[in-house]
Amino acid sequence: MVAVYVDKLASPLGLTQLQVRIFRVALLAAMGQVFLLVLLLVLMYFDLRGSSVAVSGTFLLLNIGLTWYSLKLGPGYYGWGYVLACFGGILVGMGFLINRLKNLIYLTFVRQPILG
């Protein structure tokens, strides 16, 4: 909703077109970060700590590399490294989650301690 009306708010605030574009990219990045954090929360709920660390590490490495690359491309690409890192982390996390959910019943009962 904010992305639609940012043009009307830009001129009273004195924002340039470049700043408006960066703001829209930042909104997209914030949405990706929320999805990534919810995905990490679901992975931790199922006690998939290794997968959570792998997703976080993937996000970290992608964020470092893609942000560095987008900074080299210039102001028109600011923020896109973070957006792509978020969605890359989401793709890796969804792969882990889908794989684990296929074996959910098995994993649930195998992890139970045997009383004896």
C-alpha positions as CSV (number, residue, x, y, z in Angstrom):
1,M,0.0,0.0,0.0
2,V,2.8,2.4,0.9
3,A,4.6,1.5,-2.4
4,V,1.6,2.7,-4.3
5,Y,1.3,6.1,-2.6
6,V,5.0,6.9,-2.2
7,D,4.9,9.0,-5.4
8,K,2.4,11.3,-3.8
9,L,4.5,11.6,-0.7
10,A,7.8,12.0,-2.5
11,S,7.4,15.6,-3.6
12,P,6.2,17.1,-0.2
13,L,9.1,15.2,1.4
14,G,11.6,16.3,-1.2
15,L,12.6,12.8,-2.3
16,T,14.2,12.2,-5.7
17,Q,13.1,9.4,-8.1
18,L,16.2,7.4,-7.1
19,Q,15.2,7.6,-3.5
20,V,11.7,6.5,-4.3
21,R,13.0,3.5,-6.2
22,I,15.4,2.6,-3.3
23,F,12.4,2.9,-0.9
24,R,10.3,0.5,-3.0
25,V,13.2,-2.0,-3.1
26,A,13.5,-1.6,0.7
27,L,9.8,-2.4,1.1
28,L,10.3,-5.5,-1.0
29,A,13.3,-6.5,1.1
30,A,11.3,-6.0,4.3
31,M,8.7,-8.4,3.0
32,G,11.3,-10.9,2.1
33,Q,12.9,-10.6,5.5
34,V,9.5,-11.2,7.2
35,F,9.0,-14.4,5.1
36,L,12.5,-15.6,5.9
37,L,12.1,-15.0,9.6
38,V,8.7,-16.9,9.7
39,L,10.3,-19.7,7.8
40,L,13.2,-19.9,10.3
41,L,10.6,-19.9,13.1
42,V,8.8,-22.9,11.5
43,L,12.1,-24.7,11.1
44,M,13.0,-24.1,14.8
45,Y,9.5,-25.2,15.8
46,F,10.1,-28.6,14.2
47,D,13.5,-28.6,16.0
48,L,15.5,-28.5,12.8
49,R,18.4,-26.5,14.2
50,G,20.9,-27.7,11.6
51,S,18.6,-26.6,8.8
52,S,18.0,-23.3,10.5
53,V,21.7,-22.7,10.7
54,A,22.2,-23.6,7.1
55,V,19.4,-21.2,6.0
56,S,20.9,-18.4,8.1
57,G,24.4,-19.1,6.8
58,T,23.1,-19.1,3.2
59,F,21.4,-15.8,3.8
60,L,24.5,-14.4,5.4
61,L,26.8,-15.4,2.5
62,L,24.3,-14.3,-0.2
63,N,23.8,-11.0,1.6
64,I,27.5,-10.3,1.8
65,G,28.2,-11.3,-1.8
66,L,25.1,-9.8,-3.5
67,T,25.2,-6.6,-1.6
68,W,28.8,-6.1,-2.5
69,Y,28.0,-6.7,-6.1
70,S,25.0,-4.4,-6.1
71,L,27.1,-1.6,-4.6
72,K,29.6,-2.0,-7.4
73,L,26.7,-1.7,-10.0
74,G,25.8,1.8,-8.7
75,P,22.9,3.6,-7.0
76,G,20.3,2.2,-9.3
77,Y,20.9,-1.3,-7.8
78,Y,21.1,-0.4,-4.1
79,G,19.1,-2.8,-2.0
80,W,18.7,-5.6,-4.7
81,G,21.5,-7.7,-3.1
82,Y,19.5,-7.8,0.1
83,V,16.3,-8.6,-1.7
84,L,17.9,-11.5,-3.6
85,A,19.6,-12.8,-0.5
86,C,16.3,-12.9,1.4
87,F,14.6,-14.8,-1.4
88,G,17.6,-17.1,-1.9
89,G,17.4,-17.9,1.8
90,I,13.7,-18.5,1.5
91,L,14.3,-21.0,-1.4
92,V,16.9,-22.9,0.6
93,G,14.7,-22.9,3.7
94,M,11.6,-24.1,1.7
95,G,13.7,-26.9,0.3
96,F,14.7,-28.0,3.8
97,L,11.1,-27.7,5.1
98,I,9.4,-29.6,2.3
99,N,12.0,-32.3,2.6
100,R,11.5,-32.6,6.4
101,L,7.7,-32.5,6.2
102,K,7.7,-35.5,3.9
103,N,9.3,-37.5,6.7
104,L,7.5,-35.8,9.6
105,I,5.9,-38.8,11.1
106,Y,9.1,-40.8,11.0
107,L,11.1,-38.0,12.4
108,T,8.6,-37.4,15.2
109,F,8.7,-41.0,16.5
110,V,12.3,-41.7,15.9
111,R,13.4,-38.8,18.0
112,Q,11.4,-40.1,21.0
113,P,13.5,-41.5,23.8
114,I,13.2,-45.2,24.5
115,L,12.3,-46.0,28.1
116,G,14.0,-49.0,29.4
